[in-house]
């Protein structure tokens, strides 16, 4: 285990003055106690699954994501680690909301926040529906976000790696959101939900704006689906994604912290830099 993981806490920051990008990559990938295989070696046909087993400890997850892997498995199955071919991604600077979404945002009284209700968002994402980054099941079936996954990502949130975007209506009720984790200049999207029309799309737009403002160059959407493609996502060959990942995880980007940003009125999303720091 890397000496950057002590007593269950991961103490490493890509923005620290005393660490080089190469050292950061090496250290973050050495977290945990598992050596993940090279996807090209163990999965030459591009099926997507590259390893079975291990655990969901914070250091294991961070090490896996830094190498392009993510867990995806049913509750009664062993942990499966995936690196799809191709990889679904979106560059925040390339995102263009639809005219109808722009119109809705312009007249909306909803607000968007960062990290104000992570537990509520991940539990809402675990409910049966099909609407998100890695949700490919038909409407009404169970999702892959079970209790073991919720516990794991909640721990990552407590350590400052996992983040949520929330959308609130005029009555301060949570109506949409998304969650994922950020390492350096890349955000790994996990899932999103909505209980009112287009709330998840506004959360995604809010994420795109926040990423652009904080120098996060790419959002990993994992697997393509119609919802993501409608938002502007595209696909990269796995090999190209892994090359870009090598640079992105060690690029210096603004850290996201709870209570750093003011609540964002959805009506301001049309501005290029709508997120405002609290003074």
C-alpha positions as CSV (number, residue, x, y, z in Angstrom):
1,X,0.0,0.0,0.0
2,X,1.3,3.5,-0.8
3,X,2.4,5.6,2.1
4,X,-0.1,8.2,0.9
5,X,-2.9,6.0,2.3
6,X,-2.8,6.0,6.1
7,X,-5.4,4.8,8.5
8,X,-8.0,4.7,5.7
9,X,-7.4,8.3,4.7
10,X,-5.9,9.1,1.3
11,X,-3.5,12.1,1.7
12,X,-2.4,13.1,-1.8
13,X,-3.1,16.3,-3.8
14,X,-2.1,16.8,-7.4
15,X,-1.9,20.5,-6.7
16,X,0.7,20.2,-4.0
17,X,3.9,22.1,-4.8
18,X,6.2,19.3,-3.8
19,X,4.9,16.6,-6.1
20,X,5.5,16.1,-9.9
21,X,2.8,14.9,-12.3
22,X,4.7,11.6,-12.8
23,X,5.1,11.1,-9.0
24,X,1.4,11.7,-8.5
25,X,0.4,9.2,-11.2
26,X,2.7,6.6,-9.8
27,X,1.5,7.1,-6.2
28,X,-2.2,7.2,-6.9
29,X,-2.1,4.1,-9.0
30,X,-0.2,2.2,-6.3
31,X,-2.9,2.9,-3.7
32,X,-4.5,-0.3,-2.3
33,X,-3.2,-3.8,-2.4
34,X,-4.1,-5.0,-5.8
35,X,-2.3,-4.9,-9.1
36,X,-4.8,-4.4,-11.8
37,X,-4.0,-5.9,-15.3
38,X,-3.5,-4.0,-18.5
39,X,-6.9,-4.0,-20.3
40,X,-5.2,-4.5,-23.7
41,X,-3.5,-7.7,-22.5
42,X,-6.4,-9.4,-20.7
43,X,-9.2,-8.2,-22.9
44,X,-7.8,-7.9,-26.5
45,X,-11.3,-8.5,-28.0
46,X,-12.7,-5.4,-26.2
47,X,-15.5,-7.2,-24.2
48,X,-14.9,-4.7,-21.4
49,X,-14.4,-6.8,-18.2
50,X,-10.7,-7.0,-17.1
51,X,-10.7,-8.3,-13.6
52,X,-12.8,-10.1,-10.9
53,X,-12.5,-9.8,-7.1
54,X,-10.8,-7.4,-4.7
55,X,-12.7,-4.9,-2.6
56,X,-14.3,-1.4,-2.7
57,X,-12.0,0.3,-0.2
58,X,-11.3,4.0,-1.1
59,X,-7.7,3.3,-2.0
60,X,-8.7,0.4,-4.3
61,X,-11.3,2.5,-6.1
62,X,-9.0,5.5,-6.6
63,X,-6.2,3.2,-7.9
64,X,-8.7,1.5,-10.3
65,X,-10.2,4.7,-11.7
66,X,-6.7,6.2,-12.1
67,X,-6.0,3.2,-14.4
68,X,-9.2,3.5,-16.3
69,X,-11.2,0.8,-14.5
70,X,-14.5,1.0,-12.6
71,X,-16.6,-1.5,-10.7
72,X,-19.9,-2.7,-12.2
73,X,-21.7,-5.8,-10.7
74,X,-24.9,-7.0,-9.2
75,X,-25.2,-7.3,-5.5
76,X,-25.1,-11.1,-5.4
77,X,-22.1,-11.3,-7.7
78,X,-18.3,-10.9,-7.2
79,X,-16.9,-7.4,-7.9
80,X,-16.2,-7.0,-11.6
81,X,-13.8,-4.3,-12.9
82,X,-14.6,-2.9,-16.4
83,X,-12.7,-0.9,-19.0
84,X,-15.1,-0.7,-22.0
85,X,-14.2,-0.6,-25.7
86,X,-15.0,2.1,-26.8
87,X,-15.2,4.6,-23.9
88,X,-18.0,7.1,-23.8
89,X,-16.8,10.6,-22.9
90,X,-17.6,14.3,-23.3
91,X,-15.4,17.3,-23.2
92,X,-17.1,20.0,-21.2
93,X,-16.1,22.7,-23.6
94,X,-17.8,20.8,-26.4
95,X,-21.1,20.6,-24.6
96,X,-24.0,22.5,-26.2
97,X,-27.4,22.3,-24.5
98,X,-30.5,22.2,-26.7
99,X,-32.5,25.3,-27.4
100,X,-35.4,24.0,-25.4
101,X,-33.2,23.3,-22.4
102,X,-31.7,26.8,-22.7
103,X,-35.2,28.2,-22.8
104,X,-36.3,26.2,-19.7
105,X,-33.2,27.2,-17.8
106,X,-33.7,30.9,-18.6
107,X,-37.2,31.0,-17.0
108,X,-36.4,28.5,-14.2
109,X,-36.5,29.2,-10.5
110,X,-34.6,26.1,-9.7
111,X,-31.1,26.1,-8.1
112,X,-28.1,23.9,-8.6
113,X,-25.6,23.1,-5.8
114,X,-22.3,21.1,-5.3
115,X,-21.9,18.5,-2.6
116,X,-24.9,19.6,-0.5
117,X,-26.8,16.3,-0.6
118,X,-24.5,13.5,-1.7
119,X,-26.3,10.8,0.3
120,X,-29.7,11.8,-1.1
121,X,-28.4,11.9,-4.6
122,X,-26.7,8.4,-4.6
123,X,-29.8,6.9,-2.9
124,X,-32.1,8.5,-5.5
125,X,-29.8,7.1,-8.3
126,X,-30.2,3.6,-6.8
127,X,-33.9,3.6,-7.3
128,X,-35.3,1.7,-10.4
129,X,-35.2,3.8,-13.5
130,X,-33.0,4.3,-16.6
131,X,-31.4,7.7,-16.7
132,X,-27.7,8.2,-16.3
133,X,-24.1,7.7,-17.0
134,X,-23.9,3.9,-16.5
135,X,-27.6,3.0,-16.5
136,X,-28.4,0.5,-19.2
137,X,-31.3,-1.5,-17.7
138,X,-34.8,-1.1,-18.9
139,X,-37.2,1.2,-17.0
140,X,-38.4,-0.4,-13.8
141,X,-35.6,-2.9,-13.3
142,X,-33.1,-2.7,-10.4
143,X,-30.0,-0.7,-10.7
144,X,-26.4,-1.7,-10.1
145,X,-26.1,0.8,-7.2
146,X,-26.7,-1.5,-4.2
147,X,-25.8,-1.0,-0.6
148,X,-22.1,-2.1,-1.0
149,X,-21.6,0.5,-3.8
150,X,-23.4,3.2,-1.8
151,X,-21.2,2.7,1.2
152,X,-18.0,2.7,-0.9
153,X,-18.8,6.0,-2.8
154,X,-20.0,7.6,0.4
155,X,-16.6,7.0,1.9
156,X,-15.0,8.5,-1.2
157,X,-17.2,11.5,-0.8
158,X,-16.0,11.9,2.8
159,X,-12.4,11.9,1.6
160,X,-13.1,14.6,-1.0
161,X,-13.0,12.4,-4.2
162,X,-16.6,11.7,-4.9
163,X,-18.9,14.7,-5.7
164,X,-22.6,15.3,-6.4
165,X,-24.5,18.0,-8.3
166,X,-28.0,18.7,-7.0
167,X,-31.0,20.4,-8.5
168,X,-33.6,21.9,-6.2
169,X,-37.0,23.3,-7.2
170,X,-38.6,26.5,-5.9
171,X,-39.8,24.7,-2.8
172,X,-36.2,23.5,-2.0
173,X,-37.1,19.9,-2.8
174,X,-34.4,17.8,-4.5
175,X,-35.6,16.9,-8.0
176,X,-32.5,15.8,-9.8
177,X,-28.8,15.3,-9.6
178,X,-25.7,13.2,-10.4
179,X,-22.6,11.9,-8.7
180,X,-19.2,10.7,-9.7
181,X,-15.6,11.2,-8.7
182,X,-12.8,13.6,-9.7
183,X,-9.1,13.0,-10.0
184,X,-7.1,15.9,-11.3
185,X,-8.5,17.1,-14.6
186,X,-11.1,14.3,-15.2
187,X,-14.5,13.6,-13.7
188,X,-15.7,10.1,-13.7
189,X,-19.5,10.1,-14.0
190,X,-21.4,7.4,-12.2
191,X,-25.2,8.0,-12.3
192,X,-27.9,10.6,-12.5
193,X,-31.6,10.9,-11.7
194,X,-34.6,13.2,-12.0
195,X,-38.1,13.4,-10.5
196,X,-39.1,16.4,-12.6
197,X,-38.6,16.8,-16.4
198,X,-35.1,17.8,-17.5
199,X,-33.8,18.1,-13.9
200,X,-30.9,15.7,-14.6
201,X,-30.1,17.5,-17.9
202,X,-29.8,20.8,-15.9
203,X,-27.5,19.0,-13.4
204,X,-25.4,17.8,-16.3
205,X,-25.2,21.3,-17.7
206,X,-24.2,22.6,-14.3
207,X,-21.5,19.9,-14.2
208,X,-20.2,21.0,-17.6
209,X,-20.0,24.6,-16.5
210,X,-18.2,23.7,-13.2
211,X,-15.7,21.5,-15.1
212,X,-14.9,24.2,-17.6
213,X,-14.4,26.8,-14.8
214,X,-12.2,24.5,-12.8
215,X,-10.0,23.1,-15.6
216,X,-11.5,19.6,-15.7
217,X,-11.0,18.8,-19.4
218,X,-12.9,15.5,-19.7
219,X,-15.9,13.7,-18.2
220,X,-15.9,9.9,-18.4
221,X,-19.4,8.6,-19.1
222,X,-18.2,5.0,-19.2
223,X,-20.8,3.3,-21.5
224,X,-22.8,5.1,-24.3
225,X,-26.6,5.3,-24.1
226,X,-29.2,7.3,-25.9
227,X,-29.6,9.8,-23.0
228,X,-25.8,10.6,-23.0
229,X,-25.5,10.8,-26.7
230,X,-28.4,13.3,-26.7
231,X,-26.4,15.4,-24.3
232,X,-23.4,15.5,-26.6
233,X,-21.3,12.6,-25.5
234,X,-19.2,10.7,-28.0
235,X,-16.9,7.6,-27.9
236,X,-13.1,7.2,-27.8
237,X,-11.1,4.0,-28.6
238,X,-10.1,2.5,-25.3
239,X,-6.4,2.9,-26.1
240,X,-6.8,6.6,-26.8
241,X,-8.8,7.1,-23.6
242,X,-6.1,5.5,-21.5
243,X,-3.4,7.7,-23.1
244,X,-5.5,10.8,-22.3
245,X,-6.2,9.6,-18.8
246,X,-2.5,9.3,-18.1
247,X,-2.2,13.1,-18.5
248,X,-5.6,14.1,-17.1
249,X,-5.3,12.4,-13.7
250,X,-2.1,14.4,-13.0
251,X,-3.2,17.7,-14.4
252,X,-3.6,20.6,-12.0
253,X,-7.3,21.5,-11.6
254,X,-9.3,23.4,-9.1
255,X,-10.2,21.3,-6.1
256,X,-14.0,20.9,-5.4
257,X,-15.0,21.3,-1.7
258,X,-18.3,21.5,0.0
259,X,-19.5,25.0,0.7
260,X,-17.0,26.5,-1.7
261,X,-19.6,27.6,-4.3
262,X,-22.8,29.6,-3.9
263,X,-26.0,27.9,-5.0
264,X,-26.3,28.5,-8.7
265,X,-29.7,29.7,-10.1
266,X,-30.4,27.6,-13.2
267,X,-31.3,30.8,-15.0
268,X,-27.6,31.7,-15.0
269,X,-26.4,28.5,-16.8
270,X,-26.4,30.4,-20.1
271,X,-23.5,32.5,-18.8
272,X,-20.0,31.0,-19.6
273,X,-18.8,31.1,-15.9
274,X,-21.9,31.0,-13.7
275,X,-20.5,29.3,-10.6
276,X,-19.5,31.9,-8.0
277,X,-17.2,31.3,-5.0
278,X,-18.4,32.1,-1.6
279,X,-16.6,35.0,0.0
